[in-house]
Amino acid sequence: MTSKVKLLALGIAVLIILLSGETYAWQVLDKNSGQNNPIRVACVGDSITCGTLYPDDLWLMLGPKYLISNFGVNGATIYIHSGNPYVYTPAFKAAKQFEPQIVIIMLGTNDANPALNESNADFISEYTLLVTQFQELASKPKVWVAEPPPIFPNNSGLNGTYLAQNIIPDVQQVAKQTGADLIDVYTAMLGHSTYFSDGVHPDSDGSAVVANVTYTAITSAVRPSA
């Protein structure tokens, strides 16, 4: 079954949130709108979240007790002094207003650009701030931070070696400092360049791997009530 057919078969809702007088829409994936008190999952990230099938595949795997919303933003970074830090996006405000019980954050790919002149200390402190803002929500969500997938040769300026040597260890440090659980997408995708459409973004096969690793992490820690 193709991804389009899957989505049409199960249905898609759209979350509309008013922020500062403007209207923003995010995809909400809900397998059963009649489910009482579904577990609300916010997928936070960059184009690997908003531009691939990973959230859709995760939605299909989790089942009707979960409500998933995709708050990915193209080009988003952790680094506040870049052109598109996630904490300054409308999606960040919307994700908090969603009152999630689970937050999956996969950021750092766009920070793997040596031209940003970003220090490891900046990345860790700014990512920690992002995580703690979710942890302090009234809904008290459980937060996972995901090591983003490897970067293979590409035309975007993003550097796979920089990701491996700087971003991945920093993400691990953020998880340790905040008490967030870690999802190791990076290792699961190593050696699988054929799973990437452009060296950066997972294709349908790669998205399925990301979803499976994420699904395993969530379901090993969360037990929905019957």
C-alpha positions in Angstrom: 0.0 0.0 0.0 1.5 3.4 -1.0 1.9 6.1 1.6 -0.9 8.2 0.0 -3.3 5.3 0.1 -2.4 4.6 3.8 -3.1 8.2 4.7 -6.4 8.3 2.8 -7.5 5.0 4.4 -6.9 6.2 7.9 -7.7 9.8 7.7 -5.8 13.1 8.4 -6.9 16.0 10.5 -5.4 19.4 10.5 -4.5 21.3 13.7 -5.2 25.0 13.4 -3.6 27.2 16.1 -4.0 31.0 16.3 -0.7 32.7 17.3 -0.3 36.5 17.4 -3.3 37.0 15.2 -2.0 34.6 12.5 -3.2 31.2 11.6 -0.8 28.2 11.3 -1.7 24.7 10.3 0.1 21.4 11.3 -0.7 17.9 10.2 -2.4 15.9 13.0 -2.3 12.1 12.5 -5.2 10.4 14.2 -6.1 6.8 13.5 -9.3 7.0 15.6 -10.8 10.4 16.4 -13.3 8.7 18.7 -10.6 7.3 21.0 -11.0 8.6 24.5 -8.0 10.6 25.8 -5.4 9.5 23.2 -1.8 10.0 24.1 -0.7 13.2 22.4 2.7 13.0 20.6 4.5 16.1 19.3 7.1 15.4 16.6 9.5 18.3 16.8 12.3 18.8 14.3 13.5 20.1 10.9 12.8 18.9 7.4 13.6 15.3 8.4 10.5 15.5 10.5 8.2 17.7 8.3 9.5 16.5 4.9 9.7 12.7 5.2 7.3 9.9 6.0 8.7 9.1 9.4 5.9 10.7 11.4 3.3 9.0 9.2 5.0 5.6 9.6 5.2 6.1 13.3 1.5 7.0 13.4 0.6 3.8 11.6 2.7 1.7 14.0 1.5 3.2 17.3 -2.2 2.6 16.8 -5.4 4.3 17.8 -4.4 5.2 21.4 -2.1 7.9 20.1 -2.6 11.3 18.4 0.4 12.5 16.6 1.1 16.1 15.4 4.0 17.0 13.1 5.7 20.3 14.2 8.8 20.0 11.9 10.2 23.2 10.3 12.3 23.2 7.2 15.8 24.4 7.9 15.4 24.7 11.6 18.4 24.7 13.9 19.2 24.6 17.6 21.7 27.5 17.2 19.9 30.7 18.2 22.2 32.9 16.0 21.4 31.0 12.8 18.8 32.1 10.4 16.1 29.8 11.6 16.4 28.7 15.3 13.5 26.4 16.2 12.7 28.2 19.5 11.7 31.3 17.5 9.4 29.5 15.1 5.6 29.5 15.3 5.8 25.7 15.3 7.5 25.8 18.7 4.7 27.8 20.2 2.1 25.5 18.6 3.8 22.4 19.9 3.6 23.7 23.4 -0.1 24.6 23.0 -0.7 21.1 21.7 -0.2 20.0 25.4 1.7 16.9 24.4 2.3 13.9 26.7 5.2 12.7 24.5 7.7 14.9 22.7 10.2 13.6 20.2 12.8 16.1 19.3 15.1 15.4 16.3 17.2 18.5 15.6 20.9 19.1 14.9 21.2 18.2 11.2 21.2 21.9 10.1 23.6 22.7 12.9 26.2 20.4 11.2 27.3 23.3 9.1 30.8 24.5 10.0 30.0 27.9 8.5 27.7 28.7 11.5 30.8 28.9 13.8 28.6 27.4 16.5 30.4 26.3 19.7 29.6 23.0 21.4 28.8 24.9 24.5 26.2 27.0 22.6 24.6 24.0 21.1 24.3 22.2 24.4 22.9 25.1 26.4 20.4 26.1 23.7 19.2 22.5 23.2 18.9 22.1 26.9 16.7 25.2 27.0 14.4 23.8 24.3 14.1 20.5 26.2 13.4 22.0 29.5 10.7 24.3 28.1 8.8 21.2 27.0 9.5 19.4 30.3 8.0 22.3 32.2 4.6 22.2 30.4 1.5 21.6 32.5 1.0 18.3 30.6 4.4 17.0 32.0 5.4 15.3 28.8 8.0 12.6 28.6 10.7 13.9 26.2 12.9 12.0 23.9 15.8 13.5 22.0 16.9 11.7 18.9 20.4 11.6 17.5 19.7 12.7 13.9 20.6 10.4 11.0 24.0 10.5 9.4 24.8 12.9 6.6 26.1 11.5 3.4 27.7 13.5 0.5 25.4 16.3 -0.5 25.1 19.8 -2.0 23.8 21.6 1.0 27.0 22.4 2.9 26.0 20.1 5.8 29.0 18.0 6.9 28.7 14.3 8.0 32.0 14.4 9.9 31.1 17.5 11.8 27.8 15.8 12.7 29.5 12.7 14.0 32.3 14.5 15.9 30.3 17.4 17.3 26.5 17.2 17.1 26.0 13.6 18.1 28.1 13.8 21.3 26.4 17.1 22.2 22.9 15.5 21.7 24.0 12.7 24.1 25.2 15.3 26.6 21.8 17.2 26.4 19.9 14.0 27.1 22.2 13.3 30.1 21.8 16.9 31.5 18.0 17.1 31.1 17.1 13.5 32.0 15.5 13.1 28.5 15.7 9.6 27.0 17.8 9.1 23.9 16.7 7.7 20.5 19.7 6.5 18.5 18.6 7.1 14.9 22.2 7.8 13.9 23.6 4.3 14.5 20.5 2.7 12.9 21.2 4.5 9.7 24.9 4.2 9.4 26.1 2.5 6.3 22.7 3.0 4.6 23.4 5.8 2.1 20.9 4.3 -0.3 18.1 5.2 2.2 18.7 8.9 1.5 17.2 10.8 -1.4 19.9 13.5 -1.4 22.4 12.5 1.3 20.5 14.3 4.0 16.8 13.3 3.9 15.7 9.7 4.4 13.6 8.2 1.6 10.6 6.0 2.3 12.8 3.1 3.4 14.9 5.3 5.6 11.8 6.9 7.1 10.6 3.5 8.0 13.8 2.8 9.9 13.5 6.1 11.8 9.9 5.3 12.7 10.8 1.8 13.9 13.6 3.0 16.2 11.3 5.7 17.6 8.4 3.3 18.0 10.6 0.9 19.9 11.8 3.6 22.2 8.3 4.9 22.9 6.5 1.6 23.4 9.3 0.2 25.7 8.6 3.1 28.1 5.0 4.0 27.7 2.1 1.6 28.3 -1.3 3.0 27.2 -4.2 2.2 29.4 -6.7 -0.2 28.0 
